[in-house]
Amino acid sequence: ALSGVFALIADVLFFLVKIFLIMFFEVTFVRVAFARFKIDQASFAYWIPVSIIGLLGLMLIVLDTIIV
């Protein structure tokens, strides 16, 4: 297991990679959605998966705090 400065660097790098991936897929999805869908279809397809993923993330955080 990592500790000290190496753990901090790994956490920051992991965070930046996650942010980059989310932004990449978000921008790609919005570009594709506006090219092919009506605005109500695009907004529905965007909000439902993002909401579900966000709720799953919150559940994992709560589960982590309960276990640890």
C-alpha positions, 0 to 999 in steps of 0.5 A: 500500500502507498503512504505519505507523499506517494499516496497523495500523488496517486490520489491527485493523479487518479482524481485528474484522470477521472475528471478528464474521462468524465469531461471527455465523455460529456463533451462527446455525448453532448456533441453527438446528442445535438447532432442527432436528437431533439433537445428533449431526447438529448436532455432525457438521455443525459440526465438519467444515466448521470443521475443513476451513476451519481446515486451509485457513487453516493451509495458506495461512499456511504458503504465505505464509511459504514464498513471502515 
